[in-house]
């Protein structure tokens, strides 16, 4: 899975390992954190590999070739990698540069990898039980104020719409779904201001931040055989928020 060295990606990787999966831990720049996640997976008695690739100017086909050469067959693919526009150096970039980065990492990364992986999945591995899972955003299709919201709505709506269409083309061989997280306490949530903390609780009926583990449990279900009749869906995990 992509973007697996921290946050939601790390939680999904560990959840899948606990469910019995061998896991490919992709990272863009944080090799040490990826190796740590891989070590935790191996402590659970599962195989783990680390693979590095920065998506900003990536050629995705060789990346998939490498994964299939080293780790095939791959029956589950999760596109979680995303540009950090809120807590890292990219937060200081102008709007147009942020959009370019988000488009390259989140949108093109998801589209190009999904299409390439789908063709590989149709050719190799077991005849059923294959799944691709993408990550959207629960407020993308209903709107939110702020420059960051404009950026993420653009990118995540693209991913959510793509998911629905890819599922039609992938069926019946591969299921394709998307999780749309709400307010999840990752790096930005940990440092959010008191006003933002209050806003999250106000907008979330369950009156708490979501956790990466909340998303991970849903991801495990959606890629499992328990969800064998679910495809083409964008599923919110947001504590009941509707605005």
C-alpha positions as CSV (number, residue, x, y, z in Angstrom):
1,X,0.0,0.0,0.0
2,X,1.2,3.5,-0.7
3,X,1.8,6.1,2.0
4,X,2.2,3.5,4.7
5,X,5.0,5.0,6.8
6,X,2.8,7.0,9.2
7,X,-0.8,8.1,10.1
8,X,-3.7,6.4,8.4
9,X,-1.4,4.4,6.2
10,X,0.6,2.9,9.1
11,X,-2.6,2.0,10.9
12,X,-4.0,0.2,7.8
13,X,-0.8,-1.6,7.2
14,X,-0.8,-3.0,10.8
15,X,-4.5,-3.8,10.7
16,X,-4.0,-5.8,7.5
17,X,-1.0,-7.6,9.0
18,X,-3.1,-8.5,12.1
19,X,-5.7,-9.9,9.7
20,X,-3.0,-12.2,8.1
21,X,-1.7,-10.2,5.1
22,X,1.8,-9.7,4.0
23,X,2.3,-6.0,3.5
24,X,4.2,-3.7,1.1
25,X,5.1,-0.6,3.0
26,X,5.6,2.3,0.5
27,X,7.2,5.6,1.5
28,X,8.1,8.8,-0.3
29,X,10.9,10.2,1.9
30,X,10.7,8.6,5.3
31,X,12.6,5.4,4.9
32,X,13.3,5.1,8.7
33,X,9.6,5.3,9.6
34,X,8.8,2.8,6.8
35,X,11.3,0.3,8.1
36,X,9.9,0.7,11.6
37,X,6.4,-0.1,10.3
38,X,7.8,-3.1,8.5
39,X,9.5,-4.2,11.7
40,X,6.2,-4.0,13.6
41,X,4.5,-6.1,10.9
42,X,7.3,-8.8,11.1
43,X,6.8,-8.9,14.8
44,X,3.2,-9.9,14.1
45,X,4.6,-12.9,12.2
46,X,3.8,-11.5,8.7
47,X,6.1,-10.7,5.8
48,X,6.8,-7.0,5.0
49,X,8.7,-5.2,2.3
50,X,9.6,-1.5,2.0
51,X,9.5,0.3,-1.3
52,X,10.4,4.0,-1.8
53,X,9.1,6.4,-4.5
54,X,8.4,10.1,-4.4
55,X,5.3,10.7,-6.5
56,X,6.0,14.4,-7.3
57,X,7.7,13.5,-10.6
58,X,7.2,9.7,-10.6
59,X,7.1,7.2,-13.4
60,X,4.6,4.8,-12.0
61,X,4.9,1.8,-14.4
62,X,8.5,0.8,-13.2
63,X,7.3,1.1,-9.6
64,X,4.5,-1.4,-10.2
65,X,6.9,-3.6,-12.2
66,X,9.2,-3.6,-9.2
67,X,6.4,-4.5,-6.8
68,X,5.2,-7.4,-8.9
69,X,8.7,-8.6,-9.4
70,X,9.6,-8.7,-5.7
71,X,6.2,-9.3,-4.1
72,X,3.7,-10.9,-6.5
73,X,1.0,-11.9,-6.5
74,X,-0.6,-8.7,-5.1
75,X,-4.3,-9.2,-4.4
76,X,-5.0,-5.9,-2.5
77,X,-3.8,-2.5,-3.4
78,X,-4.5,0.6,-1.3
79,X,-3.8,4.1,-2.6
80,X,-3.2,6.2,0.6
81,X,-0.3,8.4,-0.4
82,X,-1.1,12.1,-0.3
83,X,0.7,15.5,-0.3
84,X,1.0,17.1,3.1
85,X,-0.1,20.7,2.5
86,X,-1.0,21.4,6.1
87,X,2.0,20.6,8.4
88,X,5.1,20.4,6.2
89,X,7.1,22.8,4.1
90,X,4.5,22.6,1.4
91,X,2.1,24.6,3.7
92,X,4.1,27.7,2.7
93,X,3.7,27.2,-1.1
94,X,1.4,29.4,-3.2
95,X,-2.0,28.1,-4.1
96,X,-1.1,27.1,-7.7
97,X,2.0,25.1,-6.5
98,X,-0.1,23.4,-3.9
99,X,-2.6,22.4,-6.5
100,X,0.1,21.1,-8.8
101,X,1.6,19.0,-6.0
102,X,-1.8,17.6,-4.9
103,X,-2.7,16.8,-8.4
104,X,0.5,14.9,-9.0
105,X,0.7,13.0,-5.7
106,X,-3.0,12.3,-4.8
107,X,-4.8,12.3,-8.2
108,X,-2.3,11.1,-10.8
109,X,-0.8,8.7,-8.2
110,X,-4.1,7.1,-7.6
111,X,-5.2,7.1,-11.2
112,X,-2.0,5.8,-12.8
113,X,-1.3,3.2,-10.1
114,X,-4.9,1.9,-10.0
115,X,-5.1,1.5,-13.8
116,X,-1.7,-0.2,-14.0
117,X,-2.3,-2.4,-10.9
118,X,-5.7,-3.4,-12.3
119,X,-4.2,-4.8,-15.4
120,X,-1.7,-6.8,-13.4
121,X,-4.3,-8.1,-11.0
122,X,-6.4,-9.4,-13.9
123,X,-3.4,-11.4,-15.2
124,X,-2.0,-12.8,-11.9
125,X,-3.0,-14.1,-8.5
126,X,-6.1,-15.8,-7.3
127,X,-9.2,-15.7,-9.4
128,X,-11.3,-13.7,-6.9
129,X,-10.9,-11.7,-3.7
130,X,-8.9,-8.8,-5.4
131,X,-9.5,-5.3,-4.3
132,X,-8.3,-1.7,-4.9
133,X,-9.1,0.9,-2.2
134,X,-8.7,4.7,-2.5
135,X,-8.9,7.5,0.0
136,X,-11.2,10.5,-0.5
137,X,-12.5,13.2,1.9
138,X,-16.0,13.3,3.4
139,X,-16.4,17.1,2.8
140,X,-15.2,17.1,-0.8
141,X,-18.6,16.8,-2.4
142,X,-20.5,19.1,-0.1
143,X,-18.0,22.0,0.4
144,X,-16.1,23.6,3.1
145,X,-14.6,27.1,3.6
146,X,-11.0,28.0,3.1
147,X,-8.2,27.7,0.5
148,X,-7.2,24.2,1.7
149,X,-10.8,23.0,1.3
150,X,-10.8,24.2,-2.3
151,X,-7.6,22.3,-3.0
152,X,-8.6,19.1,-1.3
153,X,-12.1,19.2,-2.7
154,X,-10.7,19.4,-6.2
155,X,-8.4,16.4,-5.7
156,X,-10.5,14.2,-3.6
157,X,-13.6,14.6,-5.8
158,X,-11.5,13.5,-8.7
159,X,-10.4,10.4,-6.8
160,X,-14.0,9.6,-5.6
161,X,-15.4,10.0,-9.1
162,X,-12.6,7.9,-10.6
163,X,-13.3,5.2,-8.0
164,X,-16.9,4.8,-9.2
165,X,-15.9,4.6,-12.8
166,X,-12.9,2.3,-12.4
167,X,-15.2,-0.1,-10.4
168,X,-17.4,-0.5,-13.5
169,X,-14.4,-1.3,-15.7
170,X,-12.8,-3.6,-13.1
171,X,-15.8,-5.8,-12.4
172,X,-16.2,-8.6,-12.0
173,X,-12.5,-9.4,-11.5
174,X,-11.5,-6.7,-9.0
175,X,-13.6,-4.6,-6.5
176,X,-12.8,-0.9,-6.2
177,X,-14.0,1.3,-3.3
178,X,-13.1,4.5,-1.6
179,X,-13.0,5.6,2.1
180,X,-13.9,9.3,2.7
181,X,-12.5,10.1,6.2
182,X,-13.8,13.0,8.2
183,X,-11.9,14.7,11.0
184,X,-9.1,12.2,11.8
185,X,-6.5,13.0,14.4
186,X,-3.3,12.7,12.4
187,X,-0.4,15.2,12.5
188,X,-2.5,18.2,11.7
189,X,-5.1,17.3,14.3
190,X,-2.5,17.0,17.0
191,X,-1.4,20.6,16.6
192,X,-4.8,22.2,15.6
193,X,-5.8,25.3,17.5
194,X,-8.4,25.3,20.3
195,X,-10.9,26.8,17.8
196,X,-10.4,23.9,15.5
197,X,-10.7,21.4,18.3
198,X,-14.0,22.9,19.2
199,X,-15.2,23.0,15.6
200,X,-14.4,19.3,15.2
201,X,-16.5,18.3,18.2
202,X,-19.3,20.6,17.2
203,X,-19.5,19.1,13.6
204,X,-19.1,15.5,14.7
205,X,-22.2,13.9,16.3
206,X,-20.1,11.3,18.0
207,X,-18.2,14.2,19.7
208,X,-14.7,13.0,19.1
209,X,-11.9,13.0,16.5
210,X,-11.7,9.9,14.5
211,X,-8.5,7.9,14.7
212,X,-6.3,6.3,12.1
213,X,-7.4,2.9,13.6
214,X,-11.0,3.8,12.8
215,X,-10.1,4.1,9.2
216,X,-7.9,1.0,9.3
217,X,-10.8,-1.2,10.5
218,X,-13.0,0.0,7.7
219,X,-10.3,-0.6,5.2
220,X,-9.7,-4.1,6.4
221,X,-13.4,-4.9,6.0
222,X,-13.7,-3.4,2.5
223,X,-10.7,-5.4,1.1
224,X,-11.8,-8.6,2.8
225,X,-14.1,-11.3,1.5
226,X,-16.7,-10.1,4.0
227,X,-17.3,-7.2,1.6
228,X,-17.4,-9.4,-1.5
229,X,-20.7,-7.7,-2.8
230,X,-19.5,-4.1,-2.3
231,X,-17.8,-2.2,-5.2
232,X,-18.0,1.3,-6.7
233,X,-18.8,2.9,-3.3
234,X,-17.5,5.9,-1.5
235,X,-18.0,5.3,2.2
236,X,-17.8,8.1,4.8
237,X,-16.1,7.4,8.1
238,X,-16.7,10.6,9.9
239,X,-18.6,10.1,13.1
240,X,-21.9,11.0,11.5
241,X,-21.0,14.5,10.3
242,X,-23.4,15.8,7.6
243,X,-22.1,19.4,7.1
